Amino acid sequence: MDAKRKESMSIMKKIMIAMVTGILLGVVCLWLRESLTAGGNEGTWKLINRIFFQDITQEKGFYSLGLFYIIQQLFMRGLQLAIVPLVLSSLSLALCSMADPKRLGKIAGKTIGTFVGFYVCGATLAGLFAYFIKSMGWFSVNLPETTTSNVATLEAYNPLTTVINAVPSNVVEVLGSNNSILAVVVVAVILGLSMNALGDKAATIKSLLQNLNDIVQVYMDFLINKVSPIAIFCMLARTFATYGTEYIRPTLTFMIATIFISLALVVTIYPIGIFLLTGLNPFKFAKKIFKVGMFAAATQSSAATLPLNRKTCMEELGCSKEISSFVLPMGMTINMNGTTAMHMVAITFIATAAGINITPTQLITAAFLSICVAMGTPAIPVAGTTLIFVIMSGLGLSSDLCMVAYALVLAISYLPGMAVITLNVVGDAATTVIVSYKENELDKDVYNS
């Protein structure tokens, strides 16, 4: 156990060093960018940008190296490569190992009930906070004149279609895409329950899935332990260097508000929830889950954080392997209450910045829409931010000024997203602790160690 703790601390230190140095370099690059541009040396900055930060997939990136961009993309694509096999193997094996189907129903009910409870608490507190910021006049900004032609949007749809899309009509198509993770969960549930019912007859497919799960774990351990510190350093440095003050200044209040409410919810609703529902010491949970939150903030992907979160829950928080393997993959898919909290702040900001007086009733509607769409959000970066457009459509926020504000939110989504994803993954861990305790599957000695 001591060796595992030292390894976890080593990973945590590497991630923290990468985050601090990446932010420092990014701030220096941001200052250098503004200084060179103001001094008429824009060509020098363009050269630096082409060597290190340029998106080489764009038309203007043809003659660029984009070293930091390449490292960032290789790491994120490498993480996304494991999402579908990780969810499919871990969740199906967890269900297959449960001897009592009735117990599975109890665990699933407690899991979803806890998720929904955190959703409601998060949306309510975030909505109240956003309305307070709006009432103080802090969301009243002068929007810059900018084009909205390249804004990434989604077509408006009834959020209840998430329920229909959860059951796939083509299993091969679903397993070949990271955009239908909820459907992958359904496939994994069907596969796990069917293997459970067949018993020894399904030994071959069970062995295959176990081997696949082992391979994915080795692969993810390599990415997290060896590659992630370098990639996190490059991602943070590039973020600050790429987005200049022309984007940051108009939306600074939105950024600060989103980060503040997300972090405030992390340190309140989860520890309080654990204390009220289990009576356990919430400070133990906060201390041990800290490194998971830091890793999630840096990668901005709940799927990427799943292996580290699972390891922490089992080895440091005392949760059972069976429940951790069930709750965490499900939480990665449907527990996006951080996304809902961000949606509440973003919608209030967009409407107010566009000169629209948003009402408490509209915020309640926004919360309902957000919870519905968040449960089907892919576990990849920026997906939750893009879904803001669905909420806007549901509330009728379609004016040109609304689209300008929406474009700005998308442009600076990375920094608020760091706090949002932390809220998501810590919520998954808190739910795992609560469900394990309720099922008498929590090792209290390990938790309190």
Secondary structure, DSSP 8 states (H G I E B T S, - for coil): -HHHHHHHHHHHHHHHHHHHHHHHHHHHHHHHHHHHHHTT-HHHHHHHHHHHT--TTSGGGTT---HHHHHHHHHHHHHHHTHHHHHHHHHHHHHHT-S-HHHHHHHHHHHHHHHHHHHHHHHHHHHHHHHHHHHTTTT---------TT--------TTHHHHHTS-S-HHHHHT-SS-HHHHHHHHHHHHHHHHHHGGGGHHHHHHHHHHHHHHHHHHHHIIIIIHHHHHHHHHHHHHHHS-HHHHTTTHHHHHHHHHHHHHHHTTHHHHHHHHHH---HHHHHHHHHHHHHHHHHH--HHHHHHHHHHHHHHTS---HHHHHHHHHHHHHH--HHHHHHHHHHHHHHHHHTT----HHHHHHHHHHHHHHHTT--SSTTHHHHTHHHHHHHHT--SHHHHHHHHHHHHT-HHHHHHHHHHHHHHHHHHHHHHHHHTT---HHHHH-
